[in-house]
Amino acid sequence: MPKAVVAQADVCKQCCQRPCLGALSRCSECIRAAAEVDRQARVAAETRVGARKRAQEEAEAQADAILARDAQLLQDLGQHVEALQHCYQELLRPRNDPQYLATLEDHEKDRTLVANQAASVHHTVDGGRSWLAIGLTNPRDHAAASEAARVLGRHLEAPVIRHEDPKDATRLADRAQAQPARHTFGRETRSLGNRGPKPRTTAKRRGGGAA
């Protein structure tokens, strides 16, 4: 075999410059460079795996914290529910407080007073506005109606608006009377037309009567 062919067969297949290492097809420099690339790739892969593992651990830690917080919230909610149930049971129990019983009795008295005075409830729509009115059992008992209005307004927490009777003639006496102007005082006598001037008696007529 010629020497040129043997020399070309011993050259590195990768760089085609340096001789092969032993029976290998690449030289030592190319083998070291490939080993370095493999090492860096392995380090990068291990780094990615480590980062993924740390991210997974952090996510699991956050999930555990969320679960622990939710468990604490559920426990607190259970305590709140128990407290609400206890309050509800306390509200359902009859109270023997004298002040509370007196308040209930007063409310019942007021309700009875208004119920005895009310005969009907009217719903009126006037000009697109609704009005509620109460018909009384005795419409002419104004004192009882006023007391019922006061009690009802207090229970409904609404102001009581009183309206005057437009057909009541007695309310005109409470109005202020208009006084005449000062320059008109003393003219009432002169303004009378049924009183004429007195006739005059002359001296001649008096003399003739004496004769």
GULORO-205218 format. One line per field, with one value per residue (C-alpha): residue number from 1; x, y, z. Coordinates in steps of 0.2 Angstrom, whole numbers, plus 5000, padded with zeros to 4 digits. Layout:
! GULORO-205218
resi <- [NUM | ...]
x <- [X | ...]
y <- [Y | ...]
z <- [Z | ...]
END
This chain:
! GULORO-205218
resi <- [1 | 2 | 3 | 4 | 5 | 6 | 7 | 8 | 9 | 10 | 11 | 12 | 13 | 14 | 15 | 16 | 17 | 18 | 19 | 20 | 21 | 22 | 23 | 24 | 25 | 26 | 27 | 28 | 29 | 30 | 31 | 32 | 33 | 34 | 35 | 36 | 37 | 38 | 39 | 40 | 41 | 42 | 43 | 44 | 45 | 46 | 47 | 48 | 49 | 50 | 51 | 52 | 53 | 54 | 55 | 56 | 57 | 58 | 59 | 60 | 61 | 62 | 63 | 64 | 65 | 66 | 67 | 68 | 69 | 70 | 71 | 72 | 73 | 74 | 75 | 76 | 77 | 78 | 79 | 80 | 81 | 82 | 83 | 84 | 85 | 86 | 87 | 88 | 89 | 90 | 91 | 92 | 93 | 94 | 95 | 96 | 97 | 98 | 99 | 100 | 101 | 102 | 103 | 104 | 105 | 106 | 107 | 108 | 109 | 110 | 111 | 112 | 113 | 114 | 115 | 116 | 117 | 118 | 119 | 120 | 121 | 122 | 123 | 124 | 125 | 126 | 127 | 128 | 129 | 130 | 131 | 132 | 133 | 134 | 135 | 136 | 137 | 138 | 139 | 140 | 141 | 142 | 143 | 144 | 145 | 146 | 147 | 148 | 149 | 150 | 151 | 152 | 153 | 154 | 155 | 156 | 157 | 158 | 159 | 160 | 161 | 162 | 163 | 164 | 165 | 166 | 167 | 168 | 169 | 170 | 171 | 172 | 173 | 174 | 175 | 176 | 177 | 178 | 179 | 180 | 181 | 182 | 183 | 184 | 185 | 186 | 187 | 188 | 189 | 190 | 191 | 192 | 193 | 194 | 195 | 196 | 197 | 198 | 199 | 200 | 201 | 202 | 203 | 204 | 205 | 206 | 207 | 208 | 209 | 210 | 211]
x <- [5000 | 5007 | 5013 | 5001 | 4986 | 4992 | 4995 | 4978 | 4969 | 4978 | 4971 | 4957 | 4940 | 4934 | 4947 | 4956 | 4972 | 4979 | 4983 | 4970 | 4972 | 4977 | 4963 | 4951 | 4945 | 4947 | 4962 | 4965 | 4960 | 4943 | 4940 | 4943 | 4932 | 4918 | 4920 | 4919 | 4903 | 4895 | 4900 | 4893 | 4877 | 4876 | 4879 | 4865 | 4853 | 4857 | 4854 | 4838 | 4833 | 4838 | 4829 | 4813 | 4815 | 4817 | 4802 | 4792 | 4797 | 4792 | 4776 | 4773 | 4777 | 4765 | 4752 | 4755 | 4754 | 4738 | 4730 | 4736 | 4728 | 4712 | 4711 | 4714 | 4700 | 4688 | 4692 | 4689 | 4673 | 4667 | 4670 | 4660 | 4646 | 4645 | 4645 | 4631 | 4621 | 4623 | 4617 | 4602 | 4597 | 4599 | 4587 | 4574 | 4574 | 4560 | 4567 | 4562 | 4570 | 4557 | 4562 | 4560 | 4543 | 4538 | 4543 | 4533 | 4518 | 4520 | 4521 | 4506 | 4496 | 4501 | 4496 | 4480 | 4476 | 4480 | 4470 | 4455 | 4456 | 4459 | 4444 | 4452 | 4468 | 4467 | 4480 | 4477 | 4487 | 4486 | 4496 | 4508 | 4511 | 4505 | 4497 | 4492 | 4478 | 4469 | 4450 | 4445 | 4431 | 4426 | 4431 | 4425 | 4435 | 4450 | 4459 | 4460 | 4465 | 4479 | 4485 | 4484 | 4494 | 4507 | 4509 | 4509 | 4522 | 4533 | 4532 | 4535 | 4549 | 4541 | 4536 | 4517 | 4511 | 4495 | 4483 | 4470 | 4452 | 4449 | 4430 | 4432 | 4425 | 4431 | 4449 | 4446 | 4444 | 4462 | 4468 | 4475 | 4462 | 4468 | 4468 | 4463 | 4475 | 4478 | 4472 | 4455 | 4451 | 4437 | 4430 | 4416 | 4404 | 4407 | 4405 | 4387 | 4374 | 4358 | 4362 | 4359 | 4362 | 4351 | 4338 | 4342 | 4329 | 4329 | 4325 | 4310 | 4301 | 4304 | 4296 | 4281 | 4277 | 4277 | 4265]
y <- [5000 | 5017 | 5029 | 5043 | 5032 | 5026 | 5044 | 5049 | 5035 | 5040 | 5058 | 5063 | 5062 | 5077 | 5090 | 5082 | 5089 | 5079 | 5061 | 5049 | 5043 | 5025 | 5015 | 5029 | 5039 | 5056 | 5065 | 5069 | 5087 | 5083 | 5069 | 5082 | 5095 | 5083 | 5077 | 5095 | 5098 | 5083 | 5088 | 5106 | 5098 | 5086 | 5101 | 5111 | 5096 | 5094 | 5113 | 5112 | 5097 | 5105 | 5121 | 5111 | 5101 | 5117 | 5125 | 5109 | 5110 | 5128 | 5125 | 5110 | 5121 | 5135 | 5122 | 5115 | 5133 | 5136 | 5120 | 5124 | 5141 | 5134 | 5122 | 5136 | 5146 | 5131 | 5129 | 5147 | 5146 | 5131 | 5141 | 5156 | 5144 | 5137 | 5155 | 5160 | 5144 | 5148 | 5166 | 5160 | 5148 | 5162 | 5173 | 5159 | 5157 | 5166 | 5181 | 5184 | 5202 | 5213 | 5228 | 5217 | 5211 | 5228 | 5234 | 5220 | 5224 | 5243 | 5237 | 5226 | 5241 | 5252 | 5239 | 5237 | 5255 | 5258 | 5242 | 5248 | 5265 | 5258 | 5252 | 5251 | 5254 | 5264 | 5263 | 5278 | 5283 | 5301 | 5308 | 5293 | 5294 | 5281 | 5286 | 5276 | 5281 | 5273 | 5274 | 5276 | 5268 | 5285 | 5299 | 5313 | 5308 | 5319 | 5316 | 5297 | 5299 | 5311 | 5298 | 5284 | 5294 | 5298 | 5279 | 5273 | 5286 | 5281 | 5262 | 5266 | 5278 | 5291 | 5309 | 5313 | 5327 | 5335 | 5343 | 5356 | 5354 | 5366 | 5366 | 5371 | 5388 | 5390 | 5391 | 5407 | 5416 | 5412 | 5422 | 5440 | 5454 | 5467 | 5484 | 5500 | 5513 | 5528 | 5541 | 5532 | 5535 | 5548 | 5547 | 5534 | 5549 | 5559 | 5543 | 5541 | 5547 | 5546 | 5560 | 5577 | 5595 | 5602 | 5616 | 5634 | 5645 | 5663 | 5678 | 5683 | 5667 | 5668 | 5685 | 5681 | 5667 | 5678 | 5690]
z <- [5000 | 4996 | 5010 | 5005 | 5007 | 5024 | 5030 | 5024 | 5033 | 5050 | 5049 | 5061 | 5053 | 5062 | 5060 | 5046 | 5052 | 5067 | 5068 | 5075 | 5093 | 5092 | 5084 | 5085 | 5071 | 5080 | 5087 | 5105 | 5103 | 5095 | 5108 | 5122 | 5114 | 5111 | 5130 | 5135 | 5125 | 5132 | 5150 | 5147 | 5140 | 5155 | 5167 | 5159 | 5159 | 5178 | 5181 | 5172 | 5182 | 5198 | 5194 | 5189 | 5205 | 5216 | 5207 | 5210 | 5229 | 5230 | 5222 | 5234 | 5249 | 5243 | 5240 | 5258 | 5265 | 5255 | 5262 | 5280 | 5278 | 5271 | 5285 | 5298 | 5289 | 5290 | 5308 | 5311 | 5301 | 5311 | 5327 | 5320 | 5314 | 5332 | 5339 | 5327 | 5331 | 5350 | 5347 | 5337 | 5351 | 5363 | 5352 | 5351 | 5370 | 5379 | 5389 | 5407 | 5407 | 5416 | 5405 | 5389 | 5395 | 5399 | 5381 | 5374 | 5384 | 5378 | 5360 | 5362 | 5370 | 5356 | 5343 | 5351 | 5351 | 5333 | 5328 | 5338 | 5329 | 5311 | 5301 | 5284 | 5274 | 5258 | 5244 | 5233 | 5217 | 5212 | 5198 | 5198 | 5216 | 5229 | 5246 | 5260 | 5271 | 5286 | 5289 | 5307 | 5316 | 5323 | 5311 | 5322 | 5337 | 5333 | 5350 | 5348 | 5329 | 5334 | 5347 | 5335 | 5322 | 5335 | 5340 | 5322 | 5317 | 5331 | 5327 | 5308 | 5312 | 5301 | 5304 | 5307 | 5296 | 5301 | 5289 | 5293 | 5288 | 5274 | 5278 | 5296 | 5298 | 5316 | 5310 | 5301 | 5318 | 5322 | 5307 | 5309 | 5305 | 5293 | 5301 | 5291 | 5287 | 5298 | 5285 | 5284 | 5303 | 5306 | 5289 | 5293 | 5298 | 5282 | 5271 | 5277 | 5264 | 5274 | 5285 | 5276 | 5282 | 5295 | 5289 | 5294 | 5303 | 5297 | 5309 | 5297 | 5299 | 5318 | 5318 | 5308 | 5319 | 5334 | 5326]
END
